[in-house]
Amino acid sequence: MKKHIILLALAAALTNAPQIARAADAVPKFDIARNCKNEVADSAGTGETLASCTKDEEQARNELAGQWSEFARRALR
């Protein structure tokens, strides 16, 4: 799940050139609660809970935020 949000953010940032400049300013925002509700519903029986999904997604977003400026520099080269 952690890789899921990182891939979504990078895809959103790299979709096309005009969006790259805007997306480079800040990490894209996702509705983590809604995404996790859907993820938990789709993965019934795996043991993942809403709380564990939310924690993983927030941790992934925080990690991405810490690296965002590096992605932005690379994208704008």
Rosetta blueprint (number, residue, H / E / L):
1 M L
2 K H
3 K H
4 H H
5 I H
6 I H
7 L H
8 L H
9 A H
10 L H
11 A H
12 A H
13 A H
14 L H
15 T L
16 N L
17 A H
18 P H
19 Q H
20 I H
21 A H
22 R H
23 A H
24 A L
25 D L
26 A L
27 V L
28 P L
29 K L
30 F L
31 D L
32 I H
33 A H
34 R H
35 N H
36 C H
37 K H
38 N H
39 E H
40 V H
41 A H
42 D H
43 S L
44 A L
45 G L
46 T L
47 G L
48 E L
49 T L
50 L H
51 A H
52 S H
53 C H
54 T H
55 K H
56 D H
57 E H
58 E H
59 Q H
60 A H
61 R H
62 N H
63 E H
64 L H
65 A H
66 G H
67 Q H
68 W H
69 S H
70 E H
71 F H
72 A H
73 R H
74 R H
75 A H
76 L L
77 R L
